[in-house]
């Protein structure tokens, strides 16, 4: 994979305390956008890091070359929430039933020639379950997915 350029902006208007917008574009591949608000949560840092990495890897791999990956963090319905969206191919309702099952590769074209074993999202599901998080994935009307993870809030937050 080629090098990426990243811009991080402090954002003081309408973003909440500590909010940042970030954008990156790799030499080949989708543009990555981030809207990051503070969302304090309880969890095992290495596992949450793996969950985030797997979601981002999946969103990048299964995307159009000139597509977009959007990452959002914040608090929604009282839960620290991570949302990852991409502009990949259409996902059918039948495929949605399988998306968090191990060893599922929905279709070869969805991989854009990248190797994989189909376990990334099943690992995400296991980590979310271990953290008592709510995990949802919805197909987007123009293709791609929105994956939302709502973690438990810290009691002292």
N, C-alpha and C positions, 0 to 999 in steps of 0.2 A: 504494500500500500504506500502511496506517496505521502509527502509531507503535508501538514495542514497548517493553515493560518488561522489564528484565533484572536478575536477582539473581545475584550471584556469591558463593559460599560457600567459604572455606577448609575443607577437610575432613580432619581428622586421624585419623579412625578407619577403619582397613581400606582406605584409598585409596592408600597409598604416598606417598612424599615428593612434595610439590608438587601433590598431587591437589586438584581443585576440582570441585564440582558447580555447574551453572549451569542456570537455567530462564528462559525468556522466553515471553511470549505477545503476539502482535500483536493489534491491535484486531479484525482479521478474519483468520482463518487458524489453522493448527495451532499447538499449544504446542510449544516447542522446549526440549528437555532436553539437558544435556551432562554427561558424566562424563569429566573430563579428567585423565589421569595423564601424567607426563613421558614423552616418547618421542623421543629424539634421533635424527635421521636425516640422511642426505646427500641434497642435492637443490638444485635451482634455486628459490629462494624465490618469484619471480613465477609460475613454472609450478605449483608446489605450491599456491600461493594460488588460482590459477585452478581447479585440480582440486577443491579444497575448496569453492570458491564454486559450481562447477557441480553438485557432488553435493548441496549444501544447497539450491540453487535447484530442482533436480529433485525432491528430497524434499518441498519445500514445495509446489511447483506440482501435483504428482501425489499429493495427499493429500486426505483428507476435511477439510472446513472446521473441524471441531472435533477433528481428529486430532492426532497427535503425531509429531514428528521427534526422534529420539534420536541424539546424536553422542557417540562414545566414542573416546578416544585412550589408548594404552598400549603395552606391549610384549607380543606374543603369539608364541610359538614363536621367540623371539629376534629378531623383526622389529618395528620401530616400526610400529604399526598404527592406522589410522583406520577406524572403523565408523560408517556412517550408516544408520539404519533409519527407515522411515515406515509410516504406517497407511493407505496408499492402497488403490486397488482391487486385486482379484485380478489376477495376471499369470500367463498360461498358459505351459506349457513351450515351445510354439511361439514365443511372444513373447519368451521369455528368450533364444532363439537370435539374435534381432535386436537386443537391447537396446543393445549397444555399437557397432552399425553406424550410419554417418552417415545423416541424413535419415529416421530412423525415428520416427514418432509412432504409438505402439501403437494408440491409439484416441482419437477426438475427446473422449470423456468423460473420459479420463485427464488431459486438459489443463484441465479445469474452466473452459473459456472463455478460458484464457490463450494468447496467441500464442506460437509457437515454431517453430523450424525442424528440430528433432529431431537436433541435433548436439552437445548438451551432454555426453551420456555417451560419444560417440565421441571427444570431446576429452579426457575423463577417461581413456579407454583409451589414447590416444596419449601422454599425459603419464605415465601409469603405466608404459607400455612404455619410454619414454625414461629412466625412473628405475630400471629393472630391478625394478619392484614387481610383486607378485602381486595381481591384481584378480579379485574374485569377486562375483557377485550371486546372491542366492537369494530366491525368492519366499517370503513369510511365509504361514503357514497361514490367517490371518484377513484377508489382503490386505496389500498393500504389499511393500516390498523391504528386504533387508539387503544393503548394498554394503560390501565389506571391501577395503581397500587395505593390503597389507603391504610396507612400504618396506625398503630395505637399511639395516642399522644402520651408524652411523658407526664407523670402525675404532678411534677413541680413546674411544668411549662406554663 
